[in-house]
C-alpha cells in the first residue's frame, strides 16, 4: 500500500455507529474498517489502484 493521506469524511451518525460496531466485531479500528470496505468495493468494481514498482 502506498503513502496514506488524511482527509475529512462526513457521514450520517447512524451510519458511523453501524461501521464502528462492525469494526469492533471484526477487531478493526473504525478507520481500518472504512479502508477495508473501500478496498473491497474497489476490487468488486475491478477498479483497484495500479501497484507502484
MOPEDA-V712568 format. One record per residue. N is the residue number from 1. RES is the residue in one letter. SS is DSSP state (@ for helix, = for strand, . for the rest). OMEGA is omega in whole degrees, -180 to 180 (none if undefined). BURIAL is b if it has 16 or more other ideal C-beta (glycine too) atoms within 10 Angstrom, else e. Layout:
n	res	ss	omega	burial
N	RES	SS	OMEGA	BURIAL
N	RES	SS	OMEGA	BURIAL
This chain:
n	res	ss	omega	burial
1	X	.	-178	e
2	X	.	179	e
3	X	.	-179	e
4	X	.	-180	e
5	X	.	180	e
6	X	.	174	e
7	X	.	-179	e
8	X	.	178	e
9	X	.	177	e
10	X	.	176	e
11	X	.	179	e
12	X	.	-178	e
13	X	@	-179	e
14	X	@	178	e
15	X	@	179	e
16	X	@	179	e
17	X	@	179	e
18	X	@	179	e
19	X	@	178	b
20	X	@	179	e
21	X	@	179	e
22	X	@	179	e
23	X	@	180	b
24	X	@	179	e
25	X	@	-178	e
26	X	.	177	e
27	X	.	175	e
28	X	.	170	e
29	X	.	177	e
30	X	@	178	e
31	X	@	179	e
32	X	@	179	e
33	X	@	179	b
34	X	@	177	b
35	X	@	179	e
36	X	@	-179	e
37	X	@	178	e
38	X	@	178	e
39	X	@	179	e
40	X	@	178	e
41	X	@	177	e
42	X	@	178	e
43	X	@	-178	e
44	X	@	180	e
45	X	.	-177	e
46	X	.	179	e
47	X	.	179	e
48	X	.	176	e
49	X	.	179	e
50	X	.	178	e
51	X	.	176	e
52	X	.	-180	e
53	X	.	none	e
